[in-house]
Amino acid sequence: MSAKPTPRQSPSDQAARDRILTDLDTNLLVEAGAGSGKTTSLVGRMIALVERGTRVDRIAAVTFTRKAANELRERFQLGLEARIRDGDPGSESVKRCDAALRDLDAAFLGTIHSFCGRLLRERPLEVRLDPSFQEVTDEDWSELQGEFWNRWLERTKRAGDADLRALHAVGVDPRSLRKGFEKVVTYPDVTFPLGESAAPEIGDCRRELEKLLARAEKMLPREEPVDGWDALMKLVRRLTVQRRVQSWSDVAAFCSALERVSASACKIVQKRWGEDKAAKAAAKELAEAFTAFVEGPAAEVLRCWREHRYPIVMRFLLRAANAFEEERLATAQLGFNDLLLLAAKLLRENGEARDQLGQRWAHLLVDEFQDTDPVQAEVCLLLASPPSEGND
């Protein structure tokens, strides 16, 4: 005799799974582990909305990659086809699924950036945006950014820009700030402190370094050791040359020298300083003195120096980033961050647009919501709530 099949048990969270498919007028946040069926439930909720009578052009499903968007679209289409195939041909549910399948392109299933672009195309004038704006691809963004940065440097140089002169005064080559510019452009919603900080007093630190160099120069071998100069020997020789060609009374020149000194540069190979024990012991003491200098007085001077330079650098970068943003808006070329920030601005500052767009996209479903950044989450939450609830 064959054994009776064991009835399949329902998952312990079946009630929550059912609620996703039935409680269609409540905002829900679904939290579950990988592979538990969150996306399947999301597709099921979309189909349930259609079966209840929601037009497919009022549904927006947001993902965070194009690949995920394509997969979601395919699963939604297959789900509708299954309902049509397995349902009663004359039922209202099947008719609605059939209409949704024919109008599938009217639904939004795509990335958060594309969705923000869709919102802006529906209400561009409210954020003073050219309706014919273009979305700059990842491939073109780097080139657009680089071309502007080069033009910005040339423009400020020709104009004798005061902020550019301030950079040179603290020993900063503006060409080295390209990555900093890219960071500021990437995070336009971040506020950078610009409080002034005094330049460091370098007198005591300079005298201590000069004493160490004088002590080291007396101990250096006259000829290069057979195995070559060790790290501390190279450091002493380099600093000696720098002191001859630069004026260490200049704060920028002295701090520039300090920035090239590290604890690893103070290491020695004792036998290269002499064969007798006294020479080796003296070399060890010298290395310890240099290390103490690097980790103490030098570190403090550099900390003050970097605090002094920071607002000078940031003013230049923020001006460049703002000018780049103005140029993008003037030429109607928007990057992905622009789409997010402008959509958030539209929903945050224009209650009428927020209300109309919220009704236009009556149901917003977000896959992998934990991957949203604060601006993306702001767009979703503003759109899913009425203006009367505020914009925090």
Secondary structure, 3 states (H helix, E strand, C coil): CCCCCCCCCCCCCHHHHHHHHHCCCCCCCCCCCCCCCHHHHHHHHHHHHHHHCCCHHHEEEEECCHHHHHHHHHHHHHHHHHHHHHCCCCCHHHHHHHHHHHCHHHCEEEEHHHHHHHHHHHCCHHHCCCCCCEECCHHHHHHHHHHHHHHHHHHHHHCCCHHHHHHHHCCCCHHHHHHHHHHHHHCCCCCCCCCCCCCCCCHHHHHHHHHHHHHHHHHCCCCCCCCCCCHHHHHHHHHHHHHHHCCCCCHHHHHHHHCCCCHHHHCCCHHHHCCCHHHHHHHHHHHHHHHHHHHHHHHHHHHHHHHHHHHHHHHHHHHHHHHHHHHHHHHCEECHHHHHHHHHHHHHHCHHHHHHHHHHCCEEEECCHHHCCHHHHHHHHHHCCCHHHCCC
